[in-house]
Amino acid sequence: MEPTVTAVGVIDKAARLLAAVEDRPLDLTSLIAVTGLPRATTHRLAVSLESHGLLRRDGEGRFTPGLRLMALGRAAATALHLPDVARPALLVLRDDTGESTQLYVRDGDRRICIVSLESPHGLRTIVPVGASLPLDAGSAGHLLSGARDAVDGWVESVGEREPGVASVSAPVRSADGEVIAAVSVSGPIDRFGAEPGATHGAAVVKAAAGVEAALGGVRAERSAGP
């Protein structure tokens, strides 16, 4: 393994420790031998990773992957499948409302559009896939940041992120109840009105539930195995 992958040395070293225990548990001496790191550094990082749940010790005191990695792995797998899994529900939402629909996920202090389906109207909202938008404006941003609760199952915004544009969003939750994405419908205020949730809230909530159900099916298939 290369001694340095990025310019952040401590991250590289921690990654080396995690990679070292992928195939088998290792005691401290073996961990030092495999990674080539100094004893003090290896011990300090291993204990720190253990405190964060990224490493744990088995009954013999050897270091092995931590349970937190399981949750992170599930989240990563879900994110990879999310666009394909969510697309059918967003297609139905677009056809039912006649408006543009999007799916957003949080990335740090931004939100990223991972699915975007355009309205058939000439005047419509266009958000390209991969667009990075703020969390402090727009209904999806408020949901993903936790700034607003979906009291009726949805959050609305009017002219916040872009003048003349309104949106309604509903959360997509994991099996643990964590908000992992936001389903949105957006369009011109002239069609949405001053209270777009009253018109589109129920449809957006239904679409979000459809995405959750589809994700549940994927999880069940994985659990069943081959």
N, C-alpha and C positions, 0 to 999 in steps of 0.2 A: 504494500500500500504506500502511496506517495506520502511523504511526511507533511506536505502542505498542499491544501486544495484551494483555500481562499486566503484572503489577507487577515482573517480573524483567527489567530493562532489557537486560542482556547476552544473555539468551536471545532476546529479541525481535530484537536486532540480528543475532545469529547466524542466526536464522531468515530474516531479510531477505536475508542473503548467500546462503543456500542457495536461497531462492526466485529470486533474481536469475539464477542459472546453470541454472535448470530447462530453458530452451529453447536456450541457446547458451553456449559458453565466453566468458568475459570476462577481459580483462586488468585490472590493478589500477585503472587510470584509469577504465575503463568501469564497473567494479564500484562505484567511488566515485560516479560519475555516476548510476547506476541506483538505488543505495540511499540516496544523500544523506547518507551517514555521513562523518565526518572521515577524512582520509587515514590518520592514525596508527591510529585505531580500526579502520578497514577492514583495514589490513595486519595488525594484531595478531590480529584475530579470524579472518581468512582463513588465516593461518599456523597458528593454533591448531587450526582445523577440519581443516586439511590433516594435521596431526600425528595426529589421531584418525581419519583415513581418510574423513572426511565430505566433504572437498574434495580434489582433486588437480590437478596442472597437466599440460596437454597438451604436445606437442612444441614449441609456440610460447610456452610459459610462461603460458598463460591458465588461469584457474581454471575447473574443471568439476566436476560431481558426483563424489564419491569412491566407491571400490569398496565401502566399508563400507555405503553406503546400499543397495546391492544386497542384502546379507545382511539388513539391517533390513527392507527391503521384502518379502523372501521370508518373514521371520518374521511380519510384520504380516498378509500375505495368508494365511498358514497359520492364524494365530489367528482370522481372520475366518471361515474355512471349518471350523475344528475342530469346533464343536458339531454341525453337520450331518453331517460326515464320520464323527464318532465315535459318533453315536447308534445306528446299527445294531449295532455291536459291544457297546455297553452294554446294549441290549435283549436280546441273546442271553445276556449275562452275568447279567442279572437273571432271565431265565427259567430258565437252567441252575441257578442257585444258589437262586432263590427269595428273594433278599435285595435290599436297595436298592443301587443302583449310582450312582457319581458320577464326573465328570471334573473335575479341578482344574488350574489353571494358576497360576504364581507371579506376584504383583504386588508388587514390592518386598519388604517383610518380612512379607507376608501371602500367603495362597493363596485363590483365588476359585473357587467352584463354577460351572462353565459348562454342565454337563449334570447332571440329577438325575432318576433314575427310581426310584419307590418300590416297595418290596416289596408283594406282595398280602397279607402277614400283617397281622393287626390290630396286633400289637406290632412296630414297625419303626422304622428310623432315617429321619428326615426332614431333609434338608439342602436348603433352597430355592436355586434358581438365583440367583446373585449374592451368596450368602453369603460373607463375608470371614472367614476363619479363620486362626489362628496357624500358623506354620511349626514351632514347637517342640513340638507335641503332635499325635499322630495319624500314621498310617502315610504318608499322602499328604504331610503337612508335612515329615516326615523325608526323603522322597525328593526333594521339590522344593528343599529347603534344602541337600541334599548331606550331611546329618548322618549318614545311614545308607546303606550300599550295599545294593543288591538282590542279595545273594550268590546266592540261589537264583532270582533273577528277580523276587522280591517282598519286601516289608517288611510286618510285621504290628505291630499295637498293640492293647493290651487295657486299657480303662478309662483311657486317657491324657487325651484331650480332654474326655470326658464319662463320668462313672461309669456302669458297666453296658453300655457300648458297645465293641465290638471292630471292627477293620477290617483289611483286607489291600489293599495297593496295589502296582501295577507301573508302571514308567516307560514313557512314550511318548517315543521318541527321534526326532530329525530325521535326515535323510540323513547329517549330519555326526556323528551320535552324541550330540548334545546332548539332555539331558532337557528336553522342552518341555511335558510334561503328566504327570499321574498318573491312572491308572484305579483306582478303588476300589470295593470291595464292603464294606458295613457293616451291622451289626445287633446285636441284644442278645447279651451274653456267654452267656446261658443257651443260645442256639442255636449260637453260634460256638465256645464252649469256650475254654480257656486257651491253645490253640495254633491259632488260626484259619487260619494259613498252611498247615497240614497238610491242612486240608479244602478251602480255597478258593484256595490259591496258584496251582495249575496253571490254573484257570479264569480268574483275573485276568490271568495272564501271556498266556494265549491271547487274551483280549480286547484287551490292549495291543498285541499283535502284529497283531490285526485292524485296529486304528486306524492303526498304522504303514503297513500295506499299503494301506489306503484313502487315506492321505495320499500315498503313493507314486504311486497312480493319478492323483490330482489333479495332482501335479507333472508327471507324464508328459503329461497332457492339455495343461497349460500350455506345456510345452516343444514339443509338436507344433504348437501354434498352430491357427489357423482352417483 
